[in-house]
Amino acid sequence: MRQHGGMTEPITFDLNGAPTSAECRADRTVLEWLRGDALLRGTKEGCAEGDCGACSILMRAPDDDRYRPANSCILLMGQVEGASLMTVEGLAAMGPDGHPVQSLMAENGSSQCGFCTPGIVCALAGLGDGDTAVDEPAVHEALAGNLCRCTGYRPIVEAALATAPVKLNAASPSGGRRASVGSANSQMHHPGNFEELWAVMKTHPGSPLLAGGTDDNLSVAQAHTRHDNIISLRAIAELARIETNATHLSIGGAARWCDMLPHLEMHWPSFAAMLRRFGSVQVRSVSTMGGNLATASPIGDSAPSLIALDSALVLKSSAGERRVSVEDFYTGYRETILRENEVIAAIEIPLSKDVEFRVYKVSKRYDQDISTVCGAFSVRMDGEKIASARIAFGGMAATPVRCRSAESLLVGKPLEALNDARISDAIEADLAPMSDMRGTANYRMRVARNLPKRLALDLSGEIVEVMAL
C-alpha cells in the first residue's frame, strides 16, 4: 500500500511537452499557477467560476487517450498530478504559424478585443484532437463554454469549420498519479484503491473528497478557501468504471460525464441531450455524476432523471456496502443519507427497452446554466394505455421530488391524459417551489404544470427542439 501524508512530493506533469515540477499548495488553482509562476499569461481569468471559458486550457489525464479542454480557474494543481497540460503558448509553438486554428482565426478576423481568444483556441484545438467530425453542430457544442464579449461568433465558427483536425502530442502522460503531492501545508492525496482510501480518510479525518471539483472548487477560486488535505477519488479505477450488463448501466461514482455520454446517448438520448446543455465540454471533461449527486443541490440536473429511471446508488465504506434508491438519497436541503467516510461507489440505471424517457431542462440560458425547472418523465406503455409512469422534478422543492399522485392518475390512461388538468393539479400538489434569481415560485409552478403537455407532444412526434428553429 502506498503511504499518504508522509513526505510530500512536488506536483509533476507535462506542460507544453516539457516535464514540469511544481512545489506549491495542492489547493492552488492551475490558472493562478500558470499566470503567476509559469508566467504563461495567455490564459485569462474572466468569471472565476468555469462559465466564460477565458481560462480554458487542454488537459490529458493519466487515464485518458486525448487532450480535452478544461477550466483552469476551477482546476486545482493537485488534480493535474501525472497529467499533460497544453496552453495557448504550447499550441503557438507547434509550427511557424502555430496551431492551424490560430492562423485561421487571425486570417479570418475572428479575434476582436482578444481576451477570449486563447480559451476559444484551446476549445477548438481540443475538438480537433478528438474523434468527432468537425461540423457546425460540433463546433457550436465545443464553443458552448466560451463567451465572446464582443459577440464575434460568426467568424470564429467559420475559422473552426475551415480547420482540419490536428492530433496533438500522442505521448502518454508520464508517471501516473503519486500518493501525496503539494506542499507541507496543502496536500492532495491520490489513493489508488479502496483500501488506500479508507487509510487516508482515517489519517486525515474530515478532509474533503474530490471527484471533479467543478462545484467544490468554486470556494477556492472565489472565496479563497484553503485546504490542508484533499482526497482525490480519480485514481481509484473502480470509481471510474462504466459497465453495461443485461439489466443495468453501472457508472462509477468518479466517472466523468464525457466518458458516460456515449452510453447515455445509446440508451436515453434525451438524458444525453440535457447533459450537453447542463455543462460545457470543459466542465464535462472533469466533472462527475457522483459529485453532482453528492453536492445535494435541489437543482442538480442528474437526480430527476435518475429518479424517473428508478436508479439506485451503491454506497461504500470501510464497514461495507449498501444499495439505496436515488429517490431515498436526499433527506433535506443539501443533506443526504451518506454516512461519515462513505462514498458513492456506483450509480445503477436499469435498462428497459419498453420505457419512453424524456427530461426537460428549463433555464434562462440555453447552454451552461443552472436550471430553473428540470422535469423528468419515464412512461411504459401497454398498447394504447399507460402501464406505469415515474415523474420527478428538480428546482421545485428543497430536494428533488417524485410526483406519485400524478403517476397513479396516469396508469391505465391513454397518452392524451397527459393534457388533463387533473395531472397538472396532482403535480402541483406534490411541489413547493421557492422564488429566487432564476424564477419566481409562480413561474416555476406554471412551467412544471405544462411539462406533461410537452411530453404528450414529444411522444406524438409534434414537438420541435428550440435550437432546431
Secondary structure, 3 states (H helix, E strand, C coil): CCCCCCCCECEEEEECCEEEEECCCCCCEHHHHHHHCCCCCCCCCCCCCCCCCCCEEEEECCCCCCCEEEEHHHCEHHHHCCCEEECHHHHHCCCCCCCHHHHHHHHCCCCCCCCCHHHHHHHHHHHHCCCCCCCHHHHHHHCCCCCCCCCCHHHHHHHHHCCCCCCCCCCCCCCCCCCEEEECCEEEECCCCHHHHHHHHHHCCCCCEECCCCCCCHHHHHHCCCCCEEEECCCCHHHHCEEECCCEEEEECCCEHHHHHHHHHHHCHHHHHHHHHHCCHHHHCCCEHHHHHHCCCCCCCHHHHHHHCCCEEEEEECCEEEEEEHHHCEEECCEECCCCCCEEEEEEEECCCCEEEEEEEECCCCCCCCCCEEEEEEEEEECCEEEEEEEEEECCCCCCEECHHHHHHHCCCCHHHHHCHHHHHHHHHHCCCCCECCECHHHHHHHHHHHHHHHHHHHCCCCCCHHHC
